[in-house]
Each structure stands twice: as C-alpha cells, then as structure tokens.
Amino acid sequence: MSELSFEQMLEESLKTIRTGEIVTGKVIDVKDDEIVLNIGYKSDGIIPKHEYTNDSSVDLKSVVHVGDEMEAKVVKVNDGEGQVALSYKRLAADKGNKRLEEAFNNKEVLTAKVTQVLDGGLSVVIEESRIFIPASLVSDTYERDLNKYAGQEIEFVITEFNPKRRRVIGDRKQLMIARKAEMQKALFERIQVGDRVEGTVKNVTDFGAFVDLGGADGLLHISEMSWGRVENPKKIFHSGDKLTTLIKDINGEKIALSLKFPEENPWTTAADKYAVGNIVTGRVARMTDFGAFIELEPGVDALLHVSQIAREHVDKPADVLKIGQEIEAKVVDFNGEDRKISLSIKALLVSAQRQPVDPDIVDVDIEAVAKATE
C-alpha cells in the first residue's frame, strides 16, 4: 500500500461540504464588503456583504469581529476563485421562515419595523424573511398615504404563508378591528345618557362633527354645537381637536353628542333679563319678509316684527335694517315655555315720547310764550 503524501492526508482530514449545507466557522477577517470564515475546509468561506444583510447601510466591521463564531449556508463549494461562497442572510431567512410558519399556524401577533413603503402596501422583515402587508390590510380605514408608516414598528398576523412562491402576507387590519370591538364593548358598558365624555374630533362635515370616544364615534350635530347659532362647523372645529361633550342619546351603536350643557342654558335666566317692558340691546341675526330675528345673546333670539320696526310703515325689514346691526328695542311679549320673545322699536319710541316733561322747562316755555304774545 502506497504512502499518502502530506497534502493528501491533510485533505482527507478536512471535512467535505455540499451546496445548501449549514456550516459553522470562525471569523478570521472582516473587510468592507465581505467576511472571511475558517470553516475547517481546504478553502476559506466568504460571505459577501449582500449575503449578510439586505441593509446596505450596515458597516460590517461594526457588527462582526475577528474571532466571532458564525453559522452560514453554503451557496457554492467553489466560487470560481477556489473559495466557498457562503450566505448568512439565507440561513437567517430559512430560520425566519420557520419562525413565520409557527406564527402562521399559531395565529401569533408579530411586531416588526416597516423597511419599505411600496405602491401597493408595506414590507417588513423578521429574521431576514420579508412579509408583505397589502395597502387594504394596513388599516381598518382607507389610507391615502402609507409613507407615514416608514420606519415605524407595527403589529400584524400572518394570514398567508407560501415560502416556495415567496408569498408571505401580513394583516394589520383585523387586529385593529378586533381591538376596536373590544374598546367599543367597554365604552358602551360604562357610558350612559347625561355623561360627560372626552373625545377627539375625527372628521368635520357641513352638518356636524364626528368625535372619536375611544371605541366608537359620536355625532355632534350642528344644532348641538352651541346654545347659539352655528353657520359653518368647519370654521369652529378641526380634526384632532380635543372636546368634552355631553351624551345626549344612545341608540344601538349610534351616539348623539351635545355641547349644550344644562348649566349654560341662557333660557334659565331669560325670564328676568327679558321681562315684558325691559329695554334690551341685540344684533340683527337674520331677516324675513315679516320681520327680523334679533340675537340678544347666544341661544336667545327674539322677533322684531316688521310692523314694530318704526313708527312709519316699513315694507320689508331689509329696507331699514342690516345683518349684524345693533338695535335697541322694548320687550313686548315673553313666552318662556315656547322660548319666544317679541320686541318693538316702535313701542320704545312711543314710550320715549310720552316721558314726563321737566317742570323747569315748562315754566320757561310759558314765560317765553307770554312775552311773545304781549
């Protein structure tokens, strides 16, 4: 039997490896673009930077050091230069796929940072395995711009797992729906009509504002925004505003809100302020052909009939009055039950004309008349 050469004995002492095999080695060098491993084979193993991570900004020398022990997957036994091509990223992806498969089977809630914002959704990575979350599954409401999620950590579940087709789908929407359902249940269990609740304005329309109460939205109708008249809700409220509102009604899942707090009701003291005979000042709020409505204070309007605007005949209120004009008038009727007040400028003018004449002035006038007739 022939003796083996030293080189042959050395080669036989070294292990054999195959493509796809997992090997363990010690880092003997770290360069800007690759990691060199001693894997106990006749050739060193090389992990190019792009086979270490998908993040091009990573500095290899700061995360891997000489002497570290690493596992990697064999990509090629001979990379063309006599070295073994390895991949740390693919090994991590294999492990990641196993992790995702377990999460898929167990319906586990996962957390990961958004690495890419795509036209059709978001991309996240767990242990080098990519998960795609379609735009329709990002939120329970329509999201016009997904860029706000860039770099954010989000929660989701795996709803489709097919690594062979590289199709792993995540769903964030169902988590949001489930949590809102829990919050809604808790909200309805603790609130009742008459309660004051904190909320955030979610959306403002021409007819009112929707307020997020934490689990359900309540509608603050334009007629409930103030004891006074509100012409345009969008000039008063904006998305994100914090509000304390009163629960006016609960009908199934519908909540009606109000800002008309009872202690602020101006009609509570109206009987004294606007008793018949009182002289009041107000602002012309709106006009019709039969009269003008005068705002005495927010929430309290009074009618100034066209026949009571002046002593002379007036065809239309708009002929002598303007919106926003301040007027003084006399209260001629008060109906607290129906919340109706009638005013008269004519009665005020007549009352002024009938005021008693100062006796001193009368005496002077008489003497003047006597002298004039001599």
Salt bridges, closest charged atoms under 4 A:
GLU11 OE2 - LYS42 NZ 3.96
ASP32 OD1 - LYS61 NZ 3.47
GLU34 OE2 - LYS31 NZ 3.50
GLU51 OE2 - ARG90 NH2 2.80
ASP68 OD2 - HIS65 ND1 3.82
GLU71 OE1 - LYS95 NZ 3.12
ASP94 OD2 - LYS73 NZ 2.74
GLU108 OE2 - ARG99 NH2 2.76
ASP140 OD2 - LYS180 NZ 2.82
GLU143 OE1 - LYS148 NZ 3.26
GLU155 OE1 - ARG179 NH2 2.46
GLU160 OE2 - ARG167 NE 2.54
ASP206 OD1 - LYS234 NZ 3.78
ASP217 OD2 - LYS202 NZ 3.00
GLU224 OE2 - LYS248 NZ 2.58
ASP241 OD2 - HIS238 ND1 3.88
GLU263 OE2 - ARG196 NH2 2.72
GLU295 OE1 - ARG283 NH2 2.99
GLU297 OE2 - LYS273 NZ 3.17
ASP301 OD2 - ARG286 NH1 2.95
ASP315 OD1 - HIS313 NE2 2.71
